[in-house]
């Protein structure tokens, strides 16, 4: 004979859901609104704990609110824990204090997870635990679903990210991470405002994508009956138009979208920051960026020293300079400058990539993609902090040529813990040169490279009115994720996930 199987956690949850639904209907029959709009609160729980001695001395009653995280009944006395956004405290319901009818109501209708309002005063138990003696209580929200078991019912990463609200509720370190992320971007804003920059907003929907090598998302604009693209950069070509307009220091922080692969460092929908400063070149840009990274790290984490992946990173030490071509030659033996140019045979790089075990997308593969994949192999071995400089002009369609060596661009990328954590350059402001570079990019697109940049005639026209020497730079939330030593997906509040089927609901 088969043994009777034990009920699963899913069945248990379904049963409890129906039990709570019955309680909800019973509350309504009792004339009690389980979802009132108003609530009274005199203090946060953190304030109650912080001023406990003072509150205990004056014995003044006050209102507090929060979610019930535990309930323990002991005859005519019930203890519970109440949690709000600032902290958690023990509360005590006494049949004597709240009355027999209310005490019966408590036992009959309240569950862990419900939100309540209480009125009472503080005291310490005989064990010395800080507690609120409840004299009145009111249901604010009846929770229908039971909270999952912390250790056994909520371990799966996919489930945690799908139900991020529960992940935050259960794990203080996740909430702390989100607080740090808010500080991170606020620190960036503070830094630029102190430097005299103004924050701007540029279009999210574009007729032509620009400012990066990336595959865009395409959508349809019904009112204009045109296809448009979700931006792949933080308004690079728009902010440079603002340089033409006479705005000399601008920055933008917002969401951008790239229809590409997902991994620990890449997402399709994420926050980016870009700044542009007139009358500055990439050398001044590097000075400003190094200062900015240190400022943001210190303001967010209180330190400049981090352990990221297998690297010990000290942002406070001297930042190195890494020459693009010399670094590739050091790790692979290939001189990429001798291989660049139209019509170049790229079989040598393909052989090297295969030998190194580097996987790459063969669709639209060309010399720029070949060099880029070669470089990505090399950068994984560099801890930083430092700047990558002297990238070939072919892979920098928006950057000025170096005056001493026209084969390379006045471009810099932040290198930390084996990855690029920021990209900037002396912006190309020669409209004739820019038009030619766009044409070369367009040829790559027509040959199948979906990440090559589009020809933007209106931007070239803007440059023809004159743009001052300008340095631009961008960094994404990847910087924050690296400093947290976590994946980008883990650092987003609600990362995009594939929808579950009906049977998984």
Phi, psi and omega per residue, in radians:
X1 nan 2.367 3.130
X2 -1.296 2.478 3.059
X3 -1.297 2.559 3.121
X4 -1.203 2.234 -3.114
X5 -1.272 2.552 3.117
X6 -1.304 2.595 3.109
X7 -1.126 2.438 -3.141
X8 -1.374 2.908 3.085
X9 -1.082 -0.573 3.134
X10 -1.117 -0.844 3.135
X11 -1.091 -0.688 3.113
X12 -1.063 -0.749 3.130
X13 -1.120 -0.684 3.130
X14 -1.147 -0.749 3.120
X15 -1.080 -0.761 -3.127
X16 -1.184 -0.608 3.087
X17 -1.026 -0.811 -3.133
X18 -1.173 -0.620 3.076
X19 -1.085 -0.755 -3.127
X20 -1.219 -0.582 3.087
X21 -1.105 -0.667 3.069
X22 -1.118 -0.706 3.107
X23 -1.108 -0.678 3.123
X24 -1.060 -0.820 3.136
X25 -1.151 -0.630 3.112
X26 -1.152 -0.679 3.090
X27 -1.035 -0.780 -3.132
X28 -1.111 -0.669 3.104
X29 -1.152 -0.517 3.103
X30 -1.343 -0.079 -3.120
X31 1.446 0.295 -3.134
X32 -1.772 2.193 3.105
X33 -1.393 1.985 -3.106
X34 -1.375 -0.071 -3.139
X35 -2.412 1.042 3.141
X36 -1.191 2.723 -3.109
X37 -1.487 -0.577 -3.037
X38 -1.673 2.580 3.054
X39 -2.542 2.612 3.117
X40 -1.928 2.336 3.077
X41 -2.570 2.178 3.094
X42 -1.667 -0.585 -3.085
X43 -2.459 2.609 2.892
X44 -1.293 2.745 3.124
X45 -1.085 -0.648 3.096
X46 -1.083 -0.634 3.103
X47 -1.205 -0.660 3.109
X48 -1.091 -0.800 3.130
X49 -1.164 -0.651 -3.127
X50 -1.230 -0.597 -3.130
X51 -1.877 0.481 -2.999
X52 -1.024 -0.803 -3.111
X53 -1.060 -0.747 3.139
X54 -1.136 -0.771 -3.139
X55 -1.171 -0.644 3.133
X56 -1.176 -0.633 -3.091
X57 -1.223 -0.766 -3.094
X58 -1.503 -0.158 3.068
X59 0.917 0.531 -3.136
X60 -1.398 2.408 3.077
X61 -1.419 2.620 -3.116
X62 -2.633 2.899 3.096
X63 -1.759 2.465 3.015
X64 -2.442 2.740 -3.119
X65 -2.375 2.833 3.069
X66 2.834 -3.013 -3.136
X67 -1.768 2.421 3.061
X68 -1.315 2.122 3.141
X69 -1.820 -0.242 3.062
X70 -2.786 2.689 3.068
X71 -2.479 2.240 3.130
X72 -2.349 1.904 -3.108
X73 -1.594 2.360 3.106
X74 -2.335 1.337 -3.136
X75 1.160 -2.005 -3.100
X76 -1.577 0.180 3.136
X77 -2.342 2.284 3.115
X78 -2.194 2.240 3.053
X79 -1.805 2.603 3.094
X80 -2.617 2.941 3.020
X81 -2.043 2.292 -3.120
X82 -1.924 2.298 -3.098
X83 -2.227 2.286 2.963
X84 -2.089 -2.954 -3.072
X85 -1.181 -0.190 -3.086
X86 -1.828 -0.335 -3.095
X87 2.943 -2.912 -3.066
X88 -2.421 2.521 3.141
X89 -2.541 2.654 3.077
X90 -1.364 2.471 3.051
X91 -2.217 2.693 -3.092
X92 -2.261 2.226 3.054
X93 -1.834 2.102 3.084
X94 -1.939 2.342 3.116
X95 -1.004 -0.605 3.127
X96 -1.160 -0.728 -3.073
X97 -1.308 -0.753 -3.044
X98 -1.704 -0.145 3.127
X99 1.624 2.659 -3.064
X100 -1.085 -0.743 -3.104
X101 -1.124 -0.778 3.141
X102 -1.193 -0.590 3.128
X103 -1.187 -0.630 3.079
X104 -1.155 -0.702 3.098
X105 -1.056 -0.738 3.122
X106 -0.995 -0.897 -3.100
X107 -1.198 -0.498 -3.053
X108 -1.445 -0.610 -2.940
X109 -2.046 -0.436 -3.033
X110 -1.477 2.429 3.121
X111 -2.310 2.796 3.012
X112 -1.051 2.337 -3.113
X113 1.823 -0.347 3.110
X114 -1.202 2.611 3.019
X115 -1.730 2.357 3.141
X116 -2.382 2.839 2.990
X117 -1.987 2.353 3.125
X118 -2.202 2.725 3.005
X119 -2.233 2.272 -3.119
X120 -3.109 -2.885 3.104
X121 -2.401 2.826 -3.035
X122 -1.517 2.698 2.975
X123 -2.773 2.975 3.076
X124 -1.949 2.406 3.097
X125 -1.246 3.024 3.135
X126 -1.140 -0.300 3.060
X127 -1.591 0.001 3.091
X128 1.522 0.197 -3.125
X129 -1.433 2.303 3.113
X130 -1.177 2.226 -2.983
X131 -2.500 2.665 3.000
X132 -1.845 2.168 3.024
X133 -1.429 2.030 -3.066
X134 -1.481 2.232 3.065
X135 -1.860 -0.461 3.088
X136 -2.506 2.615 3.018
X137 -2.560 2.762 -3.099
X138 -2.548 2.344 3.084
X139 -1.314 2.246 3.102
X140 -1.796 -0.641 3.112
X141 -2.629 2.190 3.057
X142 -1.570 2.017 3.117
X143 -1.431 2.210 -3.105
X144 -1.547 -0.519 -3.137
X145 -1.765 2.347 3.092
X146 -1.239 2.515 3.068
X147 -1.176 2.476 -3.116
X148 -1.208 2.734 3.058
X149 -1.137 2.236 -3.037
X150 -1.010 -0.758 -2.993
X151 -1.644 -0.514 -3.025
X152 -1.935 -0.343 -3.044
X153 -1.917 0.076 -3.019
X154 -2.588 0.830 -3.105
X155 -1.731 -0.485 -3.062
X156 -1.117 2.207 -3.076
X157 -1.087 -0.741 -3.137
X158 -1.057 -0.737 3.139
X159 -1.176 -0.670 3.114
X160 -1.085 -0.744 -3.127
X161 -1.281 -0.568 3.115
X162 -1.205 -0.698 3.105
X163 -1.919 1.078 -3.043
X164 -1.053 -0.532 -3.141
X165 -1.063 -0.611 3.087
X166 -1.349 -0.612 3.092
X167 -1.044 -0.759 3.131
X168 -1.185 -0.712 -3.131
X169 -1.070 -0.715 -3.055
X170 -1.509 -0.510 -2.984
X171 -2.028 1.757 -3.138
X172 -0.997 -0.530 -3.124
X173 -1.173 -0.500 3.085
X174 -1.236 -0.760 3.096
X175 -1.090 -0.688 3.113
X176 -1.121 -0.669 3.100
X177 -1.082 -0.740 3.140
X178 -1.166 -0.628 3.064
X179 -1.114 -0.706 3.117
X180 -1.150 -0.648 3.131
X181 -1.125 -0.680 3.078
X182 -1.100 -0.738 3.102
X183 -1.100 -0.657 -3.119
X184 -1.005 -0.916 -3.097
X185 -1.290 -0.542 3.069
X186 -1.164 -0.660 3.095
X187 -1.097 -0.682 3.089
X188 -1.069 -0.794 3.109
X189 -1.063 -0.824 -3.128
X190 -1.028 -0.739 -3.127
X191 -1.028 -0.850 -3.078
X192 -1.240 -0.659 3.106
X193 -1.090 -0.726 3.106
X194 -1.099 -0.482 -3.137
X195 -1.553 0.059 3.087
X196 1.524 0.262 3.081
X197 -1.432 2.733 2.993
X198 -2.003 2.480 3.126
X199 -1.475 2.342 -3.095
X200 -2.176 2.902 3.043
X201 -2.200 2.210 -3.137
X202 -2.066 2.885 -3.021
X203 -1.054 2.450 3.008
X204 -1.536 -0.598 3.081
X205 -1.692 2.261 -3.055
X206 -2.302 2.615 3.005
X207 -1.316 -0.576 -3.131
X208 -2.356 2.235 3.097
X209 -1.368 2.664 3.125
X210 -2.858 2.901 3.055
X211 1.677 -0.045 -3.124
X212 -2.896 2.862 3.025
X213 -1.733 1.733 -3.067
X214 -2.806 2.689 3.094
X215 -1.487 2.181 -3.065
X216 -1.569 2.849 2.920
X217 -1.485 2.461 3.139
X218 -2.017 2.384 3.079
X219 -2.445 2.993 -3.096
X220 -1.941 2.305 3.091
X221 -1.652 1.854 -3.021
X222 -1.161 -0.723 -3.069
X223 -1.109 -0.707 3.133
X224 -1.641 -0.152 -3.124
X225 0.948 0.882 3.101
X226 -2.391 2.682 2.981
X227 -1.437 2.405 3.109
X228 -2.283 2.908 -3.111
X229 -1.997 2.504 2.956
X230 -1.369 2.382 -2.986
X231 -1.056 2.533 3.124
X232 -1.899 -0.038 3.046
X233 -2.419 2.928 -3.108
X234 -1.530 1.079 3.046
X235 1.192 0.597 -3.081
X236 -0.970 -0.936 -3.080
X237 -1.233 -0.404 3.069
X238 -1.345 -0.754 3.134
X239 -1.142 -0.551 3.086
X240 -1.251 -0.505 2.981
X241 -1.097 -0.603 3.115
X242 -1.198 -0.510 3.015
X243 -1.127 -0.705 3.055
X244 -1.045 -0.661 -3.086
X245 -1.291 -0.171 3.112
X246 1.819 -0.024 3.032
X247 -1.394 2.071 -2.956
X248 -1.642 -0.309 -3.141
X249 -2.467 1.909 -3.139
X250 -2.305 2.712 2.995
X251 -2.619 2.741 3.097
X252 -2.491 2.425 3.033
X253 -2.145 2.154 -3.101
X254 -2.966 -2.994 -3.129
X255 -1.622 2.471 3.002
X256 -2.365 2.896 -2.887
X257 -2.410 2.280 3.113
X258 -2.361 2.168 -3.042
X259 -1.510 1.188 -3.027
X260 -2.276 -2.928 -3.090
X261 -1.243 2.860 3.119
X262 -2.013 2.334 2.981
X263 -2.741 -2.937 -3.065
X264 -1.063 -0.439 -3.083
X265 -1.869 -0.164 -3.014
X266 -2.269 2.329 2.984
X267 -2.316 2.954 -3.100
X268 -1.624 -0.316 -3.026
X269 -2.410 1.889 -3.022
X270 -2.720 2.962 -3.111
X271 -1.584 2.391 -3.129
X272 -2.300 2.640 3.006
X273 -2.200 2.385 3.014
X274 -2.383 2.470 3.043
X275 -2.208 2.717 3.083
X276 -2.405 2.362 -3.106
X277 -2.363 2.179 -3.103
X278 -1.342 2.720 3.105
X279 1.061 0.607 3.097
X280 -2.416 2.524 3.080
X281 -1.884 -3.027 -3.057
X282 -1.194 -0.413 3.079
X283 -1.166 -0.810 3.075
X284 -1.138 -0.585 3.108
X285 -1.084 -0.732 3.130
X286 -1.120 -0.674 3.099
X287 -1.071 -0.796 -3.110
X288 -1.172 -0.713 -3.108
X289 -1.157 -0.762 3.115
X290 -1.050 -0.770 3.104
X291 -1.083 -0.717 -3.120
X292 -1.132 -0.803 -3.122
X293 -1.063 -0.728 3.127
X294 -1.134 -0.741 -3.139
X295 -1.076 -0.838 -3.085
X296 -1.164 -0.757 -3.135
X297 -1.073 -0.772 -3.125
X298 -1.162 -0.733 -3.125
X299 -1.190 -0.563 -3.075
X300 -1.535 -0.797 -2.993
X301 -1.941 -0.223 3.139
X302 1.304 0.257 -3.117
X303 -2.702 2.829 3.038
X304 -1.976 0.071 -3.127
X305 -1.920 2.275 -3.043
X306 -2.430 2.657 2.932
X307 -1.897 2.006 -3.064
X308 -2.235 2.081 -3.037
X309 0.984 -2.145 3.128
X310 -1.835 0.306 -3.083
X311 -1.908 2.483 2.931
X312 -1.679 2.036 -3.031
X313 -2.015 2.210 3.083
X314 -2.078 1.799 -3.117
X315 -1.191 -0.290 -3.099
X316 -1.415 -0.247 -3.141
X317 -1.434 3.039 -3.136
X318 -1.089 2.273 3.120
X319 -1.416 2.286 -3.089
X320 -1.418 2.891 2.977
X321 -2.007 2.262 3.131
X322 -2.051 2.051 3.108
X323 -1.310 2.221 -3.039
X324 -0.961 -0.993 -3.028
X325 -1.245 -0.689 3.124
X326 -1.116 -0.665 -3.138
X327 -1.162 -0.756 3.109
X328 -1.107 -0.729 3.136
X329 -1.131 -0.629 -3.139
X330 -1.097 -0.743 -3.045
X331 -1.614 -0.344 -3.060
X332 -2.205 -0.313 -3.115
X333 1.457 0.082 -3.104
X334 -1.815 2.317 3.063
X335 -1.654 1.730 -3.011
X336 -1.223 -0.475 -3.140
X337 -1.098 -0.588 3.135
X338 -1.301 -0.186 -3.088
X339 -1.834 -0.129 -3.064
X340 -1.412 2.878 -3.138
X341 2.037 2.753 -3.108
X342 -1.165 2.488 3.090
X343 1.342 0.154 -3.107
X344 -1.216 2.443 3.031
X345 -1.354 2.115 -3.054
X346 -1.835 0.218 -3.093
X347 -1.088 -0.540 -3.141
X348 -1.099 -0.724 3.128
X349 -1.214 -0.702 3.132
X350 -1.053 -0.712 3.112
X351 -1.097 -0.731 -3.125
X352 -1.167 -0.720 3.119
X353 -1.068 -0.724 3.118
X354 -1.123 -0.743 -3.141
X355 -1.124 -0.634 -3.129
X356 -1.410 -0.144 -3.133
X357 1.336 0.458 -3.130
X358 -1.536 2.122 3.075
X359 -1.564 2.467 -3.110
X360 -2.625 2.806 3.134
X361 -1.379 2.084 -3.089
X362 -1.448 -0.189 3.125
X363 -1.253 2.187 -3.141
X364 1.195 0.351 -3.084
X365 -1.135 2.312 -3.115
X366 -2.580 -3.062 -3.054
X367 -1.089 -0.677 -3.130
X368 -1.169 -0.714 3.107
X369 -1.190 -0.622 3.129
X370 -1.100 -0.829 3.138
X371 -1.121 -0.731 -3.111
X372 -1.088 -0.727 3.121
X373 -1.176 -0.606 3.079
X374 -1.125 -0.754 3.135
X375 -1.133 -0.706 -3.118
X376 -1.064 -0.546 3.057
X377 -1.142 -0.723 -3.070
X378 -1.262 -0.692 -3.017
X379 -1.123 -0.464 -3.119
X380 -1.062 -0.278 -3.077
X381 -1.763 0.100 -3.080
X382 -1.935 2.135 -3.096
X383 -1.461 -0.599 -3.105
X384 1.272 -2.865 0.057
X385 -1.361 2.655 3.124
X386 -3.113 -3.062 -3.118
X387 -2.110 2.327 2.977
X388 -1.473 2.231 -3.110
X389 -2.289 2.929 3.055
X390 1.125 0.751 3.050
X391 -1.247 2.548 3.119
X392 -1.008 2.537 -3.065
X393 -1.108 -0.485 -3.101
X394 -1.108 -0.468 -3.121
X395 -1.799 0.264 -3.120
X396 -2.359 1.195 -2.993
X397 -1.202 -0.171 -3.119
X398 -1.996 0.088 -3.059
X399 -1.820 2.661 3.067
X400 -1.194 2.584 2.992
X401 -1.259 2.556 3.056
X402 -1.228 2.340 -3.057
X403 -1.176 -0.533 -3.137
X404 -1.472 -0.549 -3.120
X405 -2.392 1.624 -3.064
X406 -1.093 -0.201 3.125
X407 -1.319 -0.291 -3.112
X408 -2.075 2.840 -3.076
X409 -1.822 2.701 3.004
X410 -1.434 1.266 -3.048
X411 -2.198 2.600 3.068
X412 -2.469 2.498 3.095
X413 -2.273 2.402 3.131
X414 -1.330 2.237 3.100
X415 -1.987 2.084 3.107
X416 -2.486 2.244 3.046
X417 0.910 0.754 3.041
X418 1.367 0.287 -3.131
X419 -2.508 2.800 3.052
X420 -1.509 2.124 -3.099
X421 -2.102 0.687 3.095
X422 2.679 2.644 -3.037
X423 -2.551 2.277 3.125
X424 -2.660 2.947 3.100
X425 -2.907 2.906 2.899
X426 -1.231 2.006 -3.003
X427 -1.198 2.410 3.084
X428 -1.209 2.104 3.111
X429 -2.107 0.187 3.035
X430 -1.531 1.901 -3.059
X431 -1.115 -0.547 -3.135
X432 -1.217 -0.814 3.109
X433 -1.097 -0.730 -3.136
X434 -1.091 -0.724 3.131
X435 -1.087 -0.722 3.127
X436 -1.128 -0.703 3.140
X437 -1.170 -0.694 3.075
X438 -1.060 -0.687 3.126
X439 -1.087 -0.739 3.115
X440 -1.127 -0.693 3.096
X441 -1.117 -0.688 -3.141
X442 -1.117 -0.654 3.090
X443 -1.075 -0.703 3.113
X444 -1.123 -0.693 3.103
X445 -1.091 -0.780 -3.115
X446 -1.157 -0.398 3.118
X447 -1.522 -0.001 3.059
X448 2.002 -0.026 3.137
X449 -1.480 1.735 -3.072
X450 -1.279 -0.185 3.136
X451 -1.659 -0.171 3.116
X452 -1.147 2.673 -3.032
X453 -1.401 2.662 -3.128
X454 -1.507 2.718 3.076
X455 -1.360 2.059 -3.123
X456 -1.924 1.634 -3.083
X457 -1.129 -0.647 -3.109
X458 -1.175 -0.583 3.088
X459 -1.204 -0.733 3.097
X460 -1.051 -0.714 3.110
X461 -1.063 -0.714 3.109
X462 -1.070 -0.744 3.116
X463 -1.083 -0.536 -3.130
X464 -1.156 -0.328 3.042
X465 -1.430 -0.196 3.075
X466 1.803 2.078 3.028
X467 -2.094 2.294 -3.120
X468 -1.152 2.854 3.015
X469 -0.915 2.285 -2.990
X470 -2.474 2.496 2.974
X471 -1.975 2.370 3.091
X472 -2.208 2.674 -3.117
X473 -2.667 2.553 3.083
X474 -2.417 2.541 3.022
X475 -2.467 2.644 -3.121
X476 -1.949 -3.125 3.113
X477 -1.193 -0.043 3.016
X478 -1.041 -0.576 3.118
X479 -1.058 -0.812 3.120
X480 -1.088 -0.781 -3.127
X481 -1.039 -0.709 3.130
X482 -1.154 -0.769 -3.138
X483 -1.145 -0.485 3.036
X484 -1.407 -0.220 -3.060
X485 1.032 0.768 3.108
X486 -2.320 2.954 3.065
X487 -1.311 2.778 3.110
X488 -1.087 -0.677 -3.119
X489 -1.092 -0.714 -3.141
X490 -1.137 -0.484 -3.080
X491 -1.570 -0.093 3.049
X492 -1.535 2.558 -3.134
X493 -1.161 -0.910 -3.135
X494 -2.253 1.428 3.123
X495 -1.180 2.628 3.134
X496 -1.209 2.292 3.110
X497 -2.264 2.685 3.082
X498 -1.135 2.328 -3.128
X499 -1.096 2.533 3.113
X500 -1.398 2.618 3.056
X501 -1.259 2.928 -3.107
X502 -1.016 -0.658 -3.103
X503 -1.215 -0.283 -3.121
X504 -1.657 -0.121 -3.066
X505 -1.143 nan nan
